[in-house]
Amino acid sequence: MRIVMAAGEMTPYAKTGGLGDVVAALPRALAAMGHEVVVFVPFYRQIREQLPNARQVPGTFAVPMGGLRESGELYTEMLDARLMLAMVKHDGFFDRPALYGDTSGLYPDNGERFIFFAKAVVAGVSLLRFAPDVLHAHDWHAALTPLFWRREMGVAWKLRTMFTIHNLAYQGVFPADQFELTNLPPEFFALYGLEFHNQISFMKAGLLYSDVVNAVSPRYAEEIRTPEFGCGLDGLLRDLGPKLVGVLNGVDCAEWNPETDPHIAARYSAADLAGKAACKRALLETFKLPVERESAPLIGIVTRLERQKGSDLVADAIPELMAMGATLVVLASGNPKLETRYRELAQQYPGQFGLHIGFSNAMAHQIEAGSDMFLMPSRFEPCGLNQMYSLRYGTVPVVRAVGGLADTVQQFDPATGQGTGFRFDEATAPAMLDAVNAAIEIWRKPDDWLRLIRNGMACDFSWRKSAERYVELYRGV
């Protein structure tokens, strides 16, 4: 098949979260299966710095933006024999220090920037002379693309469209006056159109005007049909019926592999776990924690400090975690108030709590390898990747049973030896602490703990499986 994707991010060139990882891994998996894939992203400044020799496609394009026309150019880079990166160049919109905003907040013209991007994808496909079978748009940044394709190319073009919801909480909602820039007829500013509480919602366009819609885990696809998780769109999502499905994200098994990982102190496998103990010692040293903590359960966290991630629940529970005798290492950044609170707690428990504010890819790998347990108490989690990394690294996940966390972590039953981790239902510190305590109780039983570790390391969350499911959906439409 010939597939066009459109997204606001792609790792390693431009990334703020898991979206970039998916948009990097899924096309590679599809290309490895023999499909031809072109991925469109904005030509951000940081991408230009990383790909200075990208090839300019001959010609330019111009798209209507209200009463004006905006011109752009297209640059390409071959990432594999069947995988092309296509970058939309418009310096006024994309030659900026960051993707979506700076220290003063989000860029005020983000609506205009991504209306242009969606239109530019349609124009860019024609400029490339690439005739795709499927157009696959990711998240709000590209959600208008299927609609613009339909308006520009008409139903005679037999291309089908797919839209993926990566996180419904970020919908691309902008003031109503931005609607003029879409150049759509007035009837599209309506309840069953782009209108959302007298504003415009890019996400609604993706939901309404794509042939198939998916969320990034089966559980999340069901949850977002409810008022609790639907972010005001649950009614529309229920109306989609079987058009809305869930496809679990995969993980990059080449990057996240304890047998080959260059970032960790020692390599190891399910058959030989000796290296994991060395990784635990090295992790304690990295966070300047006493070596004697090697004999205590070590809990790792890599997260954004946000309410969604349950970071406030962890802060509330840290005194009790310390009283349990656990060691905690956290790699995180986010809400300034939570950052301050975590720093204060780290000072309060200097021998048990190690904290690094910021992000380090190497340190993230080291926490996955060196921890005994990995804690993810999310209030909602569309898919989550860290719990799947943890399972590959023999680090037992303790998670709230929502979204992709519920799909990927099965409660361990010591009576049967089945299960891969520990789950809790309520978004409260006491419920989380009960699950952590249950994990520590099993940690104190080496035979049960070894069985639990090996259960997790036997799981297959490769992108090949996920890509096969996407191909099924492409063919289905």
C-alpha positions in Angstrom: 0.0 0.0 0.0 1.0 3.7 -0.4 0.4 5.6 2.8 0.6 9.3 3.6 0.9 10.3 7.3 0.6 13.8 8.7 1.7 14.8 12.2 3.1 17.6 14.3 6.0 15.6 15.6 8.4 12.8 14.7 11.2 11.5 16.9 14.1 12.2 16.9 13.7 15.4 14.8 10.8 17.0 16.7 9.3 15.7 19.9 7.4 16.8 23.0 5.9 13.5 23.9 4.8 10.0 22.9 3.2 11.3 19.6 6.7 11.7 18.1 7.7 8.2 19.1 4.6 6.7 17.4 5.1 8.7 14.2 8.7 7.5 14.1 8.1 3.9 14.8 4.8 3.1 13.0 6.0 4.2 9.5 9.2 2.3 9.9 7.3 -0.8 10.8 5.0 -0.3 7.8 8.0 0.2 5.5 9.6 -2.9 6.8 6.5 -4.8 5.8 6.8 -3.6 2.2 4.5 -0.6 2.2 5.5 2.9 0.8 5.1 5.6 3.4 5.5 9.4 3.2 5.4 11.3 6.6 4.5 15.0 6.5 5.7 17.3 9.3 6.4 21.0 9.6 9.9 22.0 8.7 10.7 23.3 12.2 14.0 25.1 12.9 15.2 22.1 15.0 14.6 19.7 12.0 16.4 22.0 9.6 19.4 22.0 12.0 19.4 18.2 12.1 18.8 17.7 8.3 20.8 20.5 6.7 21.0 18.6 3.4 17.3 17.9 2.9 16.3 18.0 -0.8 14.0 20.8 -2.0 11.1 19.5 -4.2 11.0 21.6 -7.4 8.2 24.1 -7.3 6.2 25.9 -4.7 2.6 25.8 -3.6 0.1 28.3 -2.3 -3.0 27.7 -0.2 -5.9 30.0 0.7 -5.9 31.4 4.2 -9.0 33.5 4.5 -8.7 36.3 2.0 -5.0 35.8 1.5 -2.8 33.0 0.0 0.2 31.6 1.9 3.1 30.1 -0.1 5.3 27.2 1.0 7.9 24.8 -0.1 8.5 21.1 0.4 11.7 19.4 1.4 12.3 15.7 1.6 14.7 13.2 3.2 14.7 9.5 2.6 14.8 7.7 5.9 14.6 4.2 4.4 14.1 2.6 0.9 10.3 2.9 1.4 10.1 5.7 3.9 10.2 9.4 3.0 10.1 12.4 5.4 8.3 15.3 3.7 8.8 18.7 5.5 6.6 21.7 4.9 8.7 24.9 4.9 7.2 28.2 5.9 9.6 30.3 7.9 7.0 32.6 9.3 5.1 29.7 10.9 7.8 27.1 11.6 11.2 28.8 11.9 10.9 29.3 15.7 12.8 28.1 18.8 10.1 25.6 19.9 7.3 23.6 18.4 4.2 25.1 20.0 5.3 27.8 22.4 8.0 29.3 24.6 8.4 30.4 28.2 5.7 33.0 27.9 3.1 30.4 26.8 1.7 28.9 23.6 2.2 30.7 20.3 -1.0 32.8 19.8 -1.1 31.8 16.1 -1.0 28.0 16.6 -4.4 27.7 15.0 -3.3 29.6 11.9 0.0 27.6 11.8 -1.7 24.2 11.7 -4.6 25.2 9.4 -1.8 26.1 7.0 0.0 22.8 7.7 -3.1 20.7 7.0 -3.7 22.5 3.7 0.0 22.2 2.8 -0.1 18.4 3.2 -2.8 18.2 0.6 -0.9 20.5 -1.7 2.4 18.7 -0.9 1.1 15.3 -2.0 0.3 16.7 -5.4 3.7 18.3 -5.6 5.4 15.0 -4.8 3.3 13.3 -7.5 2.6 10.5 -5.0 -0.8 8.8 -5.3 -1.6 7.3 -1.8 -4.2 4.7 -0.9 -4.6 6.0 2.6 -4.1 9.3 4.4 -3.4 8.8 8.1 -3.6 12.0 10.3 -2.3 12.1 13.9 -3.8 14.2 16.7 -5.1 17.7 16.5 -2.2 19.2 14.6 -3.1 17.2 11.5 -6.8 16.7 12.2 -8.1 19.0 9.5 -6.1 17.2 6.8 -8.8 14.5 5.9 -11.4 17.3 5.6 -9.2 19.5 3.4 -8.4 16.5 1.3 -12.0 15.7 0.8 -12.8 19.3 -0.1 -9.9 19.6 -2.5 -9.8 16.3 -4.2 -13.5 15.3 -4.1 -15.0 11.8 -3.8 -13.7 10.8 -7.2 -10.3 10.3 -5.6 -10.4 6.9 -4.1 -8.2 7.7 -1.1 -9.5 6.7 2.3 -8.6 8.5 5.5 -7.8 7.6 9.1 -7.4 9.7 12.2 -5.6 8.7 15.4 -6.4 10.2 18.8 -3.3 10.2 20.8 -4.6 12.3 23.7 -8.2 13.6 23.7 -7.4 16.2 26.3 -5.5 18.2 23.7 -8.0 19.0 21.0 -6.7 22.0 19.1 -9.5 24.4 20.2 -9.1 28.0 18.9 -11.2 31.2 18.7 -14.2 31.2 16.3 -12.5 34.0 14.2 -10.0 31.4 13.1 -12.7 29.6 11.1 -12.3 32.1 8.3 -8.8 30.8 7.7 -10.2 27.4 6.8 -12.1 28.8 3.8 -14.9 26.3 4.6 -18.5 27.2 3.9 -20.4 28.6 6.9 -22.4 25.4 7.5 -19.2 23.7 8.7 -19.3 26.0 11.8 -22.0 23.9 13.4 -22.7 21.3 16.1 -21.9 18.5 13.6 -19.0 20.4 12.2 -16.0 22.3 13.7 -18.0 24.4 16.2 -17.2 23.6 19.9 -18.6 25.9 22.6 -18.5 28.8 20.1 -14.9 28.0 19.2 -13.5 25.7 16.6 -12.1 22.3 17.4 -9.6 20.7 15.1 -10.1 17.3 16.8 -13.8 17.3 15.8 -12.8 17.6 12.2 -10.7 14.5 12.5 -13.5 12.6 14.2 -16.2 13.6 11.8 -14.5 13.6 8.4 -12.3 10.5 8.5 -13.3 7.1 7.3 -12.0 5.4 10.5 -10.9 6.7 13.8 -8.7 5.0 16.4 -7.4 5.7 19.9 -4.0 4.3 21.0 -5.3 1.5 23.1 -8.5 -0.5 23.2 -9.4 0.5 26.8 -8.9 4.2 26.0 -11.2 3.8 22.9 -14.0 2.7 25.3 -13.2 5.2 28.1 -13.4 8.3 25.9 -17.0 7.4 25.1 -17.8 8.3 28.7 -18.3 11.7 30.3 -15.3 11.0 32.7 -12.8 10.7 30.0 -14.5 12.2 26.9 -13.4 15.8 27.4 -16.8 17.1 26.2 -16.7 15.0 23.0 -18.1 11.7 24.5 -21.5 12.1 22.8 -19.9 12.5 19.4 -17.5 9.6 20.1 -20.4 7.4 21.1 -22.1 8.3 17.8 -19.1 7.1 15.9 -20.0 3.5 16.9 -17.8 0.9 15.2 -16.0 3.6 13.2 -14.0 4.2 16.5 -11.6 1.4 17.4 -8.6 1.0 19.7 -5.1 0.0 18.5 -2.4 -0.4 21.1 0.9 1.4 20.5 4.0 -0.7 20.2 7.5 0.0 21.5 10.8 0.3 19.7 12.3 -3.0 20.6 15.7 -2.0 19.2 16.1 1.0 21.4 14.5 -0.5 24.5 16.3 -3.8 24.8 18.2 -4.7 28.0 20.4 -7.1 26.1 21.9 -4.4 23.9 21.1 -1.1 25.6 24.2 1.2 25.5 22.9 3.5 28.2 22.9 1.0 31.1 25.6 -0.3 33.4 25.3 -4.0 32.4 23.4 -5.9 29.8 21.0 -8.7 30.9 18.2 -11.0 29.7 15.3 -13.0 31.2 17.7 -16.0 31.2 20.5 -14.2 33.0 19.4 -11.3 35.3 22.8 -10.8 36.9 23.2 -7.5 35.1 20.1 -6.0 36.6 21.6 -6.0 40.0 24.6 -4.0 38.6 22.2 -1.6 37.0 20.5 -1.1 40.4 23.8 -0.3 42.0 24.7 2.1 39.2 21.3 3.9 39.5 21.8 4.5 43.2 25.2 6.0 42.5 23.8 8.2 39.7 21.3 9.7 42.2 23.9 9.8 45.0 21.9 7.5 47.2 23.7 5.2 49.8 24.8 1.9 48.4 23.1 0.2 51.4 19.8 1.0 49.7 20.6 -1.9 47.3 18.9 -4.2 49.8 15.7 -2.1 49.8 13.0 -2.1 47.1 13.7 0.6 44.5 10.8 2.4 42.8 11.4 4.4 39.6 9.3 7.2 38.0 9.9 8.9 34.6 7.1 11.4 34.0 5.7 14.8 33.4 4.8 16.5 36.7 1.1 17.0 35.9 -2.2 16.1 37.5 -3.0 13.7 34.6 0.1 11.6 35.5 -1.0 11.5 39.2 2.2 13.3 40.2 0.3 15.0 43.1 -0.8 11.5 44.4 2.9 10.5 44.5 3.8 13.6 46.4 1.1 13.0 48.9 2.3 9.4 49.4 6.1 10.0 49.7 6.2 10.1 53.5 4.4 6.7 53.6 6.6 5.3 50.8 9.6 6.3 52.8 8.1 4.7 56.0 7.7 1.4 54.0 11.4 1.4 53.6 11.3 2.0 49.8 13.8 4.0 47.8 12.4 6.4 45.2 14.1 7.8 42.1 12.3 10.4 39.9 13.2 11.9 36.5 10.6 14.5 35.8 9.6 18.1 34.9 6.4 20.0 34.4 4.2 22.0 36.7 6.4 24.5 38.6 4.5 24.1 41.8 4.9 20.3 41.7 8.6 20.7 40.8 9.0 22.8 44.0 7.1 20.3 46.1 9.2 17.4 44.8 12.5 19.3 45.5 11.3 20.0 49.1 10.5 16.3 49.6 13.9 15.2 48.1 15.6 17.5 50.7 13.4 16.0 53.4 14.5 12.4 52.5 18.0 12.7 51.2 19.0 9.1 51.8 15.9 7.6 50.2 14.6 10.0 47.5 16.7 10.8 44.4 15.3 13.5 42.1 16.4 14.9 38.7 14.3 17.8 37.3 14.5 17.8 33.5 14.9 15.0 31.0 17.7 12.7 30.0 17.1 9.8 27.6 20.1 7.9 29.0 18.8 8.4 32.6 15.3 7.2 31.5 16.9 4.0 30.3 18.9 3.6 33.5 15.8 4.0 35.7 14.0 1.4 33.7 16.9 -1.0 34.1 17.9 -0.3 37.6 14.5 -0.1 39.4 12.7 -3.0 41.0 9.3 -1.4 40.3 8.0 1.4 38.1 5.1 3.6 39.3 2.5 5.1 37.0 -0.6 6.4 38.9 -2.2 8.2 35.9 -5.7 9.7 36.2 -6.0 8.8 32.5 -3.5 7.3 30.1 -4.3 6.9 26.4 -1.6 4.2 26.0 1.5 4.8 28.0 4.9 3.5 26.9 6.9 3.4 30.1 5.0 0.4 31.5 5.9 -1.6 28.4 9.5 -0.5 28.6 9.4 -1.7 32.3 8.1 -5.1 31.3 10.9 -5.5 28.8 13.5 -4.6 31.4 12.2 -6.9 34.2 11.0 -3.9 36.2 7.6 -4.6 37.7 4.9 -1.9 36.8 2.5 -0.6 39.5 -0.2 1.2 37.6 -3.7 2.7 37.8 -6.0 0.5 35.7 -6.9 3.0 33.1 -6.4 3.2 29.3 -3.4 1.5 27.9 -2.1 0.7 31.4 -5.0 -1.6 31.9 -4.5 -3.2 28.5 -0.8 -4.0 29.1 -0.4 -4.8 32.8 -2.1 -7.8 34.3 -2.5 -8.2 38.1 -0.1 -10.7 39.5 -1.7 -13.7 41.3 0.8 -15.5 43.6 -1.5 -18.5 43.8 -1.3 -19.2 40.0 2.0 -17.3 39.2 0.1 -15.5 36.4 0.3 -11.7 35.8 2.8 -9.1 35.1 2.4 -6.3 37.6 0.1 -4.6 40.2 -3.0 -2.4 39.5 -5.3 -0.2 41.5 -8.6 1.4 40.5 -9.1 4.6 42.5 -7.1 7.8 41.8 -6.1 8.2 45.4 -2.9 8.0 47.4 -4.2 5.2 49.7 -5.2 3.0 46.8 -1.8 3.6 45.2 0.0 2.8 48.4 -1.9 -0.5 48.8 -0.7 -1.6 45.4 2.9 -0.6 46.1 2.7 -2.5 49.4 1.4 -5.6 47.6 4.3 -5.3 45.2 6.8 -5.0 48.1 5.3 -8.1 49.7 6.0 -10.1 46.6 9.5 -8.5 46.2 10.3 -10.1 49.6 9.6 -13.5 48.1 12.4 -14.2 45.6 10.8 -17.1 43.8 7.6 -15.3 43.2 9.4 -12.1 42.2 11.5 -14.0 39.6 8.4 -15.5 38.1 6.8 -12.1 38.0 9.8 -10.6 36.2 10.0 -13.3 33.6 6.3 -13.1 32.9 6.7 -9.4 32.0 9.9 -10.0 29.9 8.0 -12.6 27.9 5.4 -10.1 26.7 5.5 -8.9 23.0 4.7 -5.3 22.5 6.6 -4.9 19.2 5.5 -2.4 16.6 5.2 -5.2 14.1 2.0 -6.4 15.8 0.5 -2.9 16.0 1.4 -2.1 12.4 -0.3 -5.3 11.2 -3.5 -4.1 13.0 -3.2 -0.7 11.3 -2.9 -2.4 7.9 -6.0 -4.3 8.6 -7.8 -1.1 9.2 -6.4 0.6 6.1 -7.5 -2.4 4.0 -10.9 -2.4 5.7 -11.7 1.1 4.4 
